[in-house]
């Protein structure tokens, strides 16, 4: 994470933020496999086998701890660093559909 400039909330001038992520996953389990059939005979509580977890949707955002204002951000881009200078420009745009981050 690279912090090039300190953040401040445009609504309350607060400087304390939390990054939050809400996510929905789809879990897949295999039933009636040789292993799960064996578990069923042994009275195991879970007669199914975990197969896969798929991300269905996620929402990442910064939240001001003082006033609760939320500002969207992307934590899972190809760039592994979060550039807070870009977020600082994005926050005042107040949910503009296509903000200009480079101007």
C-alpha positions in Angstrom: 0.0 0.0 0.0 1.4 3.3 -1.0 0.1 6.5 0.7 1.2 9.6 -1.2 -1.2 12.1 0.5 -3.3 12.0 3.6 -7.0 11.5 3.1 -9.7 13.8 4.5 -13.5 13.3 4.2 -15.1 16.0 2.1 -18.3 15.8 4.1 -16.9 16.2 7.7 -13.2 16.8 7.2 -12.5 13.6 9.2 -9.2 11.8 8.7 -10.1 8.3 10.1 -11.2 5.7 7.5 -11.7 2.0 7.3 -11.5 -0.1 4.1 -14.4 -2.5 3.9 -15.3 -5.3 1.5 -18.6 -7.1 1.2 -18.5 -10.3 -0.9 -20.9 -13.0 -2.1 -19.5 -16.4 -2.9 -21.1 -19.5 -4.5 -19.9 -22.7 -2.9 -20.1 -26.0 -4.7 -20.1 -29.4 -2.9 -20.0 -32.9 -4.5 -22.6 -35.4 -3.3 -22.6 -39.2 -3.7 -18.9 -39.6 -4.3 -17.2 -42.7 -3.0 -15.7 -40.6 -0.1 -19.1 -39.1 0.9 -20.8 -42.4 0.7 -18.2 -43.8 3.1 -18.8 -40.8 5.4 -22.6 -41.4 5.3 -22.0 -45.0 6.6 -19.9 -43.7 9.5 -22.6 -41.2 10.5 -20.4 -38.2 9.8 -22.3 -34.9 10.1 -21.4 -33.6 6.6 -21.9 -36.2 3.9 -20.7 -34.0 1.1 -17.3 -32.9 -0.3 -16.3 -29.3 -0.9 -15.5 -28.7 -4.5 -15.2 -25.0 -5.4 -15.7 -21.4 -4.3 -16.7 -18.8 -6.9 -16.8 -15.0 -6.3 -20.2 -13.8 -7.5 -20.0 -10.1 -6.4 -18.0 -7.8 -4.2 -18.1 -4.2 -3.1 -15.1 -2.4 -1.7 -15.2 1.0 -0.2 -13.6 3.5 2.2 -15.8 4.5 5.1 -15.2 7.6 7.1 -15.3 6.6 10.8 -16.5 10.0 11.9 -19.6 10.5 9.7 -20.1 7.1 8.0 -19.7 8.4 4.4 -18.8 5.7 1.9 -16.5 6.1 -1.1 -16.1 3.2 -3.6 -12.6 1.9 -4.3 -11.1 -1.1 -6.2 -8.9 -3.3 -4.0 -8.4 -6.1 -6.5 -7.1 -4.4 -9.5 -4.0 -5.6 -11.4 -1.9 -3.0 -9.5 -1.2 -4.5 -6.1 -0.8 -1.1 -4.5 -3.6 1.1 -3.4 -2.8 4.7 -4.5 -4.5 7.0 -2.0 -3.8 10.1 -4.1 -6.2 8.7 -6.8 -8.7 7.9 -4.1 -8.3 11.4 -2.7 -9.3 12.8 -6.1 -12.1 10.3 -6.4 -13.7 11.1 -3.1 -14.7 14.7 -3.9 -16.2 13.5 -7.2 -19.1 12.2 -5.0 -20.1 9.2 -7.1 -19.6 10.7 -10.6 -20.2 7.9 -13.1 -16.9 8.4 -14.9 -14.6 10.6 -12.8 -11.4 12.0 -14.3 -8.6 10.6 -12.2 -5.8 12.1 -14.3 -6.8 15.7 -14.5 
